[in-house]
Amino acid sequence: MGTLKPWARFPLLVAAHLLALGIGAAVLQALEGPPALQLQAKLRAELAAFQAEYGACLPPGALEELLGTALEAQVHGVSSLGNGSEARTWDLPSALLFTASILTTTGYGNMAPLSAGGKAFCVVYATLGLPASLALLAALRCCLLPLLSHPGAWVAIHWQLAPETAALLCAAGLGLLVAGTFVLLPALVLWGLQGECDLLEAIYFCFSSLSTIGLGDLLPGGSRGLHPVLYHLGQLALLGYLLLGLLAMLLTVETFSELPQVRAMVKFFGSSGLLTAEDQGGILGQDELALSTLPPSAAAPEQATTC
């Protein structure tokens, strides 16, 4: 692959990405297609049994209209089920979680504004808030990322390792630490507190939250019968978990992106016609070195002519 032309490397990367998308879609279709069909058949059977038993007491189309209204309300996070803790959708803890999901681009989808004013405010709030959040994360990254380089230097010195190997070991250790602290440990806590989901679902929720996928099919504190105080505490705990976990994920991704192996791969697939800052710095350094080796009369010919 080293003999591949530079202009053909980027299309090869795009083709590999499209191939990965196709493989992922095919695997998900094979895994999720049969359960979705089974659930759809079960739902149709339940509706048929309900209409057969109570259809004479209902006007035509009344059940479909009721279900449509309930589903439309559910899309916006409004539900009349439960003991009332989940029904108060726009209380302060839930609103804080919603704004955090906007600023962190998680977007669980369990809540959505109903009014035109709320939708317009979300547009303005995200337009102003996302750059501010990115600036804050960039500032925190500049402060914390240099601290993560100290373990790599210590490992390289005390274990007599090459800098590339020490950086790779430190990045792997940081990845395991973040995975254990912000994925496995919260998943165990969520699994113990909320008995409706198993451990795999809890891990799936934590990973989808920290990767900002936020599919919204699982939410902590969403089980019916939960005390309102515990429900609100769960919302606030999720808010803090998102902010700290996303910062840890950002530092981990930045650490891996600075690895020499990753930078070499990016440089290989990048355009060879563009000069990076390091390349420009090297060229300037070579120019300065070349000028310093010239005799004074050759180094400043223009000054000699003007005199």
RAFEN-V974857 format. One record per residue. OMEGA is omega in radians with two decimals (999 if undefined). Layout:
# RAFEN-V974857
omega-><OMEGA OMEGA>
This chain:
# RAFEN-V974857
omega-><3.13 3.13 -3.14 -3.13 -3.13 -3.11 -3.13 -3.09 -3.13 3.03 3.07 3.09 3.11 3.12 3.10 3.11 3.10 3.09 3.10 3.08 3.13 3.12 3.11 3.12 -3.14 3.13 3.12 3.09 3.13 -3.10 -3.00 -3.13 3.14 3.09 3.11 3.09 3.11 3.12 3.10 3.10 3.10 3.13 3.12 3.10 3.11 3.10 3.12 3.12 3.13 3.13 3.11 -3.10 -3.05 -3.09 -3.12 -3.11 -3.06 3.04 3.13 3.11 -3.11 -3.13 3.12 3.12 3.11 3.13 3.10 3.10 3.14 3.13 3.10 3.08 -3.13 3.10 3.14 3.08 -3.13 -3.14 3.09 3.14 3.05 -3.07 3.08 -3.14 3.13 -3.09 3.12 -2.99 -3.00 2.94 -3.01 3.12 3.13 3.11 3.07 3.11 3.11 3.11 3.09 3.10 3.06 -3.06 3.09 -3.14 3.09 3.05 -3.12 3.14 3.12 3.10 3.10 -3.14 -3.14 -3.04 3.07 3.09 3.11 3.11 3.11 3.11 3.12 3.12 -3.13 -3.10 3.11 3.13 3.14 -3.02 -3.13 3.06 3.10 3.11 3.10 3.10 3.10 3.12 3.11 3.11 3.10 3.11 3.14 -3.14 -3.00 -3.06 3.07 3.11 -3.13 3.11 -3.14 3.08 3.11 3.11 3.12 3.12 -3.13 -3.10 -3.01 -3.14 3.12 -3.14 3.02 -3.14 3.13 3.14 3.12 3.11 3.12 3.12 3.12 3.11 3.10 3.09 3.10 3.10 3.10 3.13 3.13 3.13 3.13 -3.05 -3.01 3.09 -3.04 -3.11 3.05 3.09 3.09 3.11 3.13 3.11 3.13 -3.10 -3.08 -3.01 -3.09 -3.13 3.09 -3.06 3.13 3.11 3.11 3.08 3.11 3.11 -3.12 -3.13 3.13 3.10 -3.07 3.06 3.13 3.03 3.03 -3.09 3.05 3.12 3.08 3.10 3.10 3.13 -3.10 -3.13 -3.14 -3.11 -3.14 -3.14 -3.11 3.14 3.10 3.11 3.14 3.08 3.08 3.10 3.13 3.10 3.09 3.10 3.11 3.12 3.12 -3.08 -3.12 -3.10 3.12 3.06 3.10 3.10 3.12 3.12 3.12 3.13 3.12 3.12 3.11 -3.12 3.12 3.12 3.12 3.14 3.14 3.14 3.08 3.12 3.12 3.12 3.14 -3.11 3.14 -3.14 -3.13 -3.11 -3.12 3.14 3.07 3.14 3.12 3.12 3.12 3.09 3.10 3.12 3.11 3.10 3.10 3.11 3.12 3.11 3.13 3.12 -3.13 -3.14 3.13 3.04 -3.08 -3.14 3.13 -3.08 -3.12 -3.12 -3.09 3.13 3.14 -3.12 -3.13 3.08 999>
